[in-house]
Amino acid sequence: MHGPSRLSNGVKSLSPPTSPRHRHGRNKSSSATNVGGGGRSFLGGGGGGGGGGTKLQNVVERLGYLLMSVMYRRRGMLLFAPLLYISGMLLYMGTLGIDVVNYRDRSGGGSDVVGPGSVYRSPEVFQKLWPFMEAESNRSSSNMLINAWNPKLSQGWKPCVKQTISQAGFSELPKRNGFLIIEANGGLNQQRLSICDAVAVAGLLNATLIIPIFHLNSVWRDSSKFGDIFDEEFFIYALRNHVDVVRELPEHILQQFDNNLSNIVNLRVKAWSSPTYYIQKVLPKLRELGAVRIAPFSNRLAHAVPPNIQGLRCLCNFEALRFSEPIRMLAAKMVDRMVKNSSKSGARYVSVHLRFEEDMVAFSCCIYDGGEEEKHEMDIVRERSWRGKFRRRGRVIKPGANRVDGKCPLTPLEVGMMLRGMGFDNHTSLYVASGKIYKAEKYMAPLKKMFPRLETKETLASPEELTSFMGHSSRLAALDYTVCLHSEVFVTTQGGNFPHFLVGHRRYFYEGHAKTIKPDKRKLVQLFDNPNIRWQDFKRQLQDMLRHSDVKGIELRKPSSSLYMYPMPDCMCRKADSKTEYSNTTKYT
C-alpha cells in the first residue's frame, strides 16, 4: 500500500559513509621516490636507472629552445605556437615516465593509504597496557563515576514546554481542516522522528492526526504497531489541548474512499519542507478532500519552524511519547537491577551503545583481525544485504582511509581500553546496548575482562521476561533506550538515530547536560595503532577527551540542528529565570 522511503534519514544516519574514491596525484618533488620492488621510481624511466632519461630530457629542452628561436625570427610561425607548445609538453612528459603510485594497505586489500591509524592494532596495544590497567585497579580507591562530570559546567536548565506553545500561532486557520494520515518508517527512533514531526504538521494545519501507521521495514522486520511500542492512550491525552489525535479515520470519511485507505491521495512531500510549503500546497488539498496521506513521512519538516511548532515537537518527543506499559515495567526492573549491581560505584553505572553488529562491520568496509575468513564473511553479508552496491564499476574500497578518518565501528576491546584510560576501573558497572555482536565470543571477551560487572538486556532480564520482546527489534531497542537514559555516563560509539535522540533526552532529563562521552575516533585510532605508547600518555590523552565531552555536554541548538538532540532553548529554559521564554528566531520559511 505504501512505498518505501527513497530518501535518507534527516538525522545523521546510522549507515557509514560510502567509501572514498581513489585519487591519483603527482609528486611535486623533483627527486625520485622509490615505491615497491624492482627499483622503479616515481620519477624515472623504469628499472634501469635514470642516466639515459636525463640525456633525452636535455635533447628535448634544446629542441624546444631551437623552435622558440625560429618562431621569434619568423612571426608567422606564432600562429602555430600553441600547437607546438602542447606537442612539446606531451613529448617532454613522455620522457619522464610518470607512474601512478598505488599504495597498498598492509592487510593485502585494495589501493589504500598507509599511515598511523590505518591498521587495526588494538589487540597489540591492549597486551602492552593490560598489566598497567590491572595494577591501577588493585590500588584504586576513588570512584570515577562520582567525579565524571564537572558540576561547575551545569547551567541549571529546566523543561518549559508549555511556555513555548502558543495557540495564537494557529488562530489564522479554521478548526479541523481534515484528517492527516502519515506512515512512520524505519527503526524505533526514526519512527519517533516521524511521529513528532507529524504532530507539528497537524498543529500547523489544524488537522486531526490519525495514530501513525508503522511501515514493516525490510531491514528491521518488526511488525509492531504504534500501541505495542508507545502508550497510545497517554499520547492522545498529552496532546489533547494542542492537537486532535484519533485512533482511526471516522467511518463516514472512510466511506468516501470506498473503505480503503489506499484510495486516499498520497501527497509526495519533499524532505525538509518548510511550514510555508505545507500551508500553500498541503492545506488546500486537505480542505478539498477531507483527508490526505503522506507516506513515507521521514524528514518531511524543516528544522527551522515557528516557536509554537517547535513547542509541539518538544511536547511530543519529551512528554507525550512514553513507552507502552509492558516496556516501561520491564525497563524499570532492569534499571533497578543495574543500580543494585552498582553498589561499589555509588549506585551509578555507565552505558555504552555498541555498534559492532555484523551488518555494521560489513557496511563500514573496515578490516579487523579476522584475516581471509573475515573478508569472506563480510563479502557475503554485503552481497546479501546490499546487492551489488560494493561491486559497482569504479568503486574503490579503502579500509585504511576509513579507519584513519574515524569511520570504523569501535570494537568492544577498543571501547574498554578507552574507558579504562579515562579512569573507569574494574569496579564500574557497565551496561552494553546493542544488537547481535559480530563474533561476540571473541570480541566481547576482552571487554568483560576489563569490566567484570558487564550487563546486557539478555543478562539483566530473564528469558521469560524477554519472551514477548523477541523478534521485535523496536521493543528491544526501547529497553536499551531506557536503561541508557538513566545511566550516569552514556557512551556513543558510531552515531545514528539511537544516540541522536538519547543525547537530547538526557539533556532534557539532566538539566541541560548530556552526560555523554562522544570520542574523537580520529584521535583514538592513532592511540590504538601505537604499541609503544606509555600508559601515562595513553591516560592523559583519553582524560583530555573526557573533559572535552564534559564541556560539549551543554550546547544550544544551532539553526541547522535538530531540537531532538539539542532541546535548548526551544524546549528548556534556565532555572534562574523560569519566566523567561526562549523562542527560535530563525527564519523558517
N, C-alpha and C positions, 0 to 999 in steps of 0.2 A: 504494500500500500504506500509506503514511504520509501523514498530513495535514500541511500547513504550519503553522508556529507562528502562534498567534493573539496572542502576547504579544510585547512589545518586549524589547530587549536588557537584561541586568542591568547591564552597564556602560554608561557613557554611550554612547548610540547615535551613529552617525555621521550620522544624518539631522538636519538643522537643525530647530529647534522650529517649531510651527505659527505662522502669522502672528498678531500681536496683534490683538485685537478693537478696533474703533473705539469710542472712548469719548467721549460728549458731556459737556461740562462748562459750568458757568455762571461767568461772570466776576464775581468778588466785588467788583471795583472799581466805585465809583459813577460813574466817569467813562466817557464813550463811547470805545470803541476802534475806530478805523476799520480795516476789513479789506476788501480787494478794491476794485473800482471802484464808481462811481456814488454815492459819498458815504454808502453805507449803514453804519450803526454797530452795534456790539454791543448797546448800549442806546439805543434811539431808535425813532422812529416810521417811519423809512424815509428816502427820499432827499430829503425836503423840509425838513429841519431839525427842531428839537425844540420850537419855541415853542408850537404847538397842543397837543402832547402834555403839556407842563408844566401848561397851564391845565386840561386834562381831568383830570390827576392831582390837582390841587388840589380840583376839584369832588368827585372820588371820596372824598378824605380828609374833606371837610366832611360828605358824606353819611354816611360811616362814623361820624363823631363824633355826628351827629344820631341815628342809630339806637341807638348805645350809650346816649345820654342817655335815650331813650324806654324802653329796657329796664330801666334802673335805677329809673326812676319807676314803671313797671308791672312788678312782679316776675313776673307770669305770662308775660311775654314772654321770660323767661330760658330757658324750655323751647325756644324757637326760636333761642337764641343760637348753638349750633354750626352750624346750617344757614345762618344769616345770615352768620356769620364766613367759612365756606367760600365762599359766594356772593360775598361782598365781596372776598375774596382773589383769586378767579378773575377777577373784573371788573378788579381792580387790576392783576394781572399781564398781562391782555389789553391794557391801555393802554400797557404798556411795550414791547410789540412785540419780545420777546426772540427773537433769531435764533440758530440753531446755526451756529457758525463751522466751516467745513471748510477746514482748512489744506491746501494743495496742495504736493507736493514739486516742486522746480524742474525735474524731468525730465518733468513733464506727466503723471505717473501718478495713481493714486487718492489718496484722502484720506490724509494723512501728516503727520508732524511736520517742521518745518523748523528747522534749527539747526546749530551746528558739528558736523561729522562725519556729517551725513545725506546728503551728496552725494560721489560718487567724484571727487576732485580730485587723486589721487595723481600722474598724469602731469604736471600743472602744477607740483606741488611738486618732482618729480624734475628737471624742466628748470631750476628755480631752484637746486637744490642740487648738480646734477651737476658744475659747474666746481670746487666745493669738494672733492667726492669725488676728482676727478682730481688736483687739486693735492696733496691729502693723501697719495694713493697714491704720487706721484712722490718725496715726501720721507720716506716711512715706512720705518723700518728695524727696528721692533720686530715680534715675532711674537706676534700676539694669541692664537693657539691655545695657546701655551705658558703664557700667563697668564690664560686664560679663567676658570679656577676657583680659588678661594682654598683652598690646601691646609690652612689652619687650620680650615676648616669640616668637614673629613673627620673622622669619629669612629671609623674603623677597624673596620667591621663585617665579619664573615666568614660564609659559609654554614655552617649547622649543622643540616641537615635531619634527620640520623639521631637527633639529641638530642631532637627534637620528636615522634618517632614511638614510641609505647609499645604493645606487644602487649597489655599489661594492659587497655587500653581495650576490647578485643574479647572478653575472656575470658567474658563472661556469655552469649555466643551460641555455639551449636554450630557446628562446622566445616562450611563449604559448605552453605548453606541452599538453594541453587538457582542458576540462571543468570540474569544480568541483561543485557538487550539494550537498548541506547539508540541513538537516532538523533541525530547531530550535524548541525545545520543552519547555514546562513549561510556567511560567508566564513572565511578561514584562522583568524583569532583568535577568532571566535565558536565555531568548531569546537574550538579549543584549550580554551576555557572549558568546553564541554560534556564533553569527554573527561576533564579533570581533576576536574570535579565528579562524573562517573560513577565514577572511581577511588575518590573519597572515599566515595560512597554504597555501592559494592561492599565497601569495607573496613568500613563501619559495619554492613552487613547480613551480613557474611561470605558474600557471594555471589561466584560466579565470573563475571567480566566477559568478555563476548564482545567482540572487537575492534569498536569502534564503526562503525556504518553511516553513511556520509555521504549526506545528502539532496541531490538535484540541485536546487539553488536556482534559482528563476526569474530572479533578479537576477544572481547570479554566473555561472550557466551553466557550471559546472566539473564535469565528470564524474569527477574524480579520486577514487580510493579511498584509504583510510587509508594503505596501503603506498606509494602514489605520492607522498605528502607527508611522511610520518613513517617512521622506521626501525622497522618492526613488530617485528622480532626483538629489537632492543635494548629496546624498550618493555616487552616481556614479561619480559626478563631483569632489567631495572632494578627491576621491581615484584615480583619472584618471592618475596621474603621477607615481603611485606605483603599483596598482593592477587593472587589467581589470575587470570590472563588467558589466554584461549584464542582461536584464530583463528575457530573455527566451533562451532556447537552440536553436541554429540555425536549420532551417528546415532540411538541408541536414544531420546534425548529428542525429537529432531525427528520421529520416527515417531509419537510420542504426539499430535502435532499434524498428522498426515497430510502430513508433509514440507513444510509450508507455514508460514513464519514469521508470515504474516498471521493465522494461526489462534491464535497465542499472544495471550493477553489483553493489551490495551494499557491500562495504568493512566494515567489523566489526573491527573497530579500538579500541584498549584498551584505557581506561581512562588514562589521563596524559601521553600520548605517546610523546617521545622525537622527535626533528627535525630529528635525525638520522633514527628513525623508518620510518618517512614519506618519507625520501629520498630513503631508501633501499626497503621498502615494497609498498608504495602507488605510488610513481613516476613511477616505471616500468609498473604498471597496467594502469596508466593514459596515458602513451605514447602508450601502446599497444592498448587500447580500444578507446581512444579519449575522453572518458567521464567516470567518476565514481561518485557514490553516497556514502555518509557517513551519515547514518541515524540509530539511532539518533546521534546527534553531540554535546552532552552536556559533557563538561570537557574532551575533547579529545586531548588537547595540554598541555604539561607540563608548569609549571610556569617559569622555567628557560630555556630561549631560547636566541639565539644571540641578540645583541643590536638592529640590524636593524629589526628583527622580533618583538621585544618588541616595537619598534617605530611604527610599523604598528598597533599593539594593541592600542597604545596611540592615534594615528591618528583616528582610527575608533571610539573608545569609547568617546573621549573628543571633537572631531571636526566633524567627518563625520556623526555620528548618531544623528541627531536632529529630534525632533518630527514633525509629519505632520502638515500642516498649520492649520486645524481645532483645533487640540490640542494646538498648540502654541498660537493661537488667544485667545481662552477661558482662557488658563492658564495665559496669560499676564494680562487679565482683572482681574482675581482672585488675582494675586499678587498686582496689583494696588489697589484693594479694601482692601486688608489686610494692605497695607501701609497707606491708608487714615484712616482706622479704628484704627491706632496705633498712633494717634496724641499725646496721653498722655504718650507715651513711645518712643518719638523721632523718629517716623516713623519706628520703629523696632518691630519685633514680634518673638515669639517662636513657633516652630513647633514640634509636637510630633507624632512619628509613634507608634500608639497604637495597640497592638496585643491582643485584648480581644474578638476576634470573637468566635462564638460557637465552630467551629472545633478546634481552638487553645486550648480552655479551655478543650475540651474533650480529645484531644490527650495528653495534659500535665498530665492528671490523677491527677490534683491538686484539693483540696477541698476548697470551699469558704464558704459562709454563707447561702446557699440555702437549706440545710438540705436534707431530703429524696426526695423532688421534684427535686432538682438539680441533685442528684445522679441518679435518674430515667431518667432524660432528657439526661444526659451525657452518660449513658449506651446505650440509643437508638442511639445517634449520633455516638458513637464508633462502634456499630454494623453495622450501615448503611454505614459508610464510610470506615471502616477497618474490614471487616467481619472476625470475629474470632480471630483477631490479639491479642486482650486483654484477650482472654479466653483460650489461649494455655496452655496446661498442663505444670505445673512447673513455670508458670509466676506469680510473686508476684508484685502487685502494692503497692507502698509505698508513698502515698501523702505527708506525713510529711517529709520524707527524700528528696523528690523532692524540697519541699519548702525551707528547710534548705540549700540545695545545689544551690539555686538561679535559679531553672529551671521553676518556675511557672510564667505564664504571669502576669505582673503587672496590677492591676485593675485601672480604671480611678481615683478612690479615692486615691490610692497609688501614682500615678503619680502626682496628685495635691498636696498631702502632701509633696512629695519630692521637688517639685518646690517652694512651699511656704517656706519650710525650707531652701532652698538655697538663698532665698531673693527676689524672684519674687512675687510682690504684686498683689492685685486685679485689678490694672490698666493695667496689662500686657495683650496684645493681644495674644491669643493662637489659633493656627491652629492645628486641630487634623486630621491626615491622617490615615484612617482605612477602613476596610470593615464593614460589619454589626456587630455592637457590641452586644454581648450576653446580653439580658435583658437590653437594652440601657436605658430605662426609669428609671430603678432602679440604675444602676451603673454609669450613666453619671451625675445624679443629683448632687452629692457632688462636682464633678469636675467643673460643671457650677456654683455652689455656691462659690467656691474658685476663679474661673476665669470667671466673668460675660461676658467678652469680648471674648468668645469662638466661634470659627467658624469651620465649616467643608465644604467640597465641596458642600454639599446639601444646606447649608445656605448661602454660598458665591456666588453661581451661581443659576440662576432661573431654575425652572423645564423645561422651554422651551429651555434654553441653554444646559441643560443636556440630552435632548431627544435623540440625536444621539449617546450618550455615554452609555446609559442604556443597560444592558445586555452584555456589553463588558468590562470585568474586567481590561484588559491591558490598554485600553484607559483611564478608570477612574484612574488607578494607575499612568498613565503619568501625569494627572492633579495634583495629590498629590505630585508626584516627583518634579514637577516644583515649586510648592508653597513652599515645604520644602527646595529646593535648595536655594531659595532667602531669607530664614529666617535668622535672626541674630544668633539664637540659634536653634540647632536641637537636639531632644532627641530621642535616640533609646532605646527601652524597652525590646526587645526579640530576636534580631538578625535576620538573614535571608538575602536573596538577596537584598531586598529593601535598608536597611541601608548599606549593604556592598558596593553597587555601589554609593549610595548617599554620603556617607562619603568621598569616593575617589573623587567624582565630586566636593564636597565642598572644598577639599584640592586644587584641580586644580583651583577652582574659587576664593578662598580666600588666595592666596599667600602661600599655603602650610599648612594652619591651618584648621582643620576640623570644628572648632567651634561647637563641638558636645559633648553633655553630654551622657556618657555611664556609667550608675550607676552600682555600685558594689551591685548586688542583694543579695549576701550572707550577706552583712552588713545591707542592707535595711530590710530584714526580721527580723533581731534582733531588729532593732529600732521599727518596726511596731508590734512587739509582746511584747512590754513593756508599758502597760497602765500607769505606774508610772513615765515615763520619764519626765524630766523637759524640758520646751520649749527651754531654752538656750542651754542645752546639745544636744537636737534634732537638733537645728540650727547649732551648732558648727560642728557636725559630717557631716551634709549634705553639709555645705560650704567647708569642707575639701574634700569631694567627688567632688565638682565642681572644686576646684583647681587642683585636680588630673586629671580630664578630660581636663583641660586647658593645663597642662604640656604634656599630651599624645596627644594633638591636632596635633603636628608636629612630625611625625615619618617617617623614611626612610624604604623602603621596605627591608625585610629580604629575603634570598634566597628562602625560602619555602612559601613566602607570595604572594598575588595577587597584581599586579600593579593597578587593578581596584579599590582597596581600598587604596593602598599606591603608588601614582603616582611618588613620588620622590625616586630615582633620574632619573628614566627611562624616564619620560615624562616632567620633570621640571628641571630647573637649577637656581642657585642663581642669584638674580638681580645684586649683586655686581660684578659678573663676567659673563656677558651674553655670552661671547665667550667660556666659559668652557663647555665641553661636558661630560655628565655623562653616562657611559656605564655599563651594567651589566656584571661583570667579572665572574659570577657564571658558573661553569661547566654545560653545557646544553645538553650533550649527554648521 
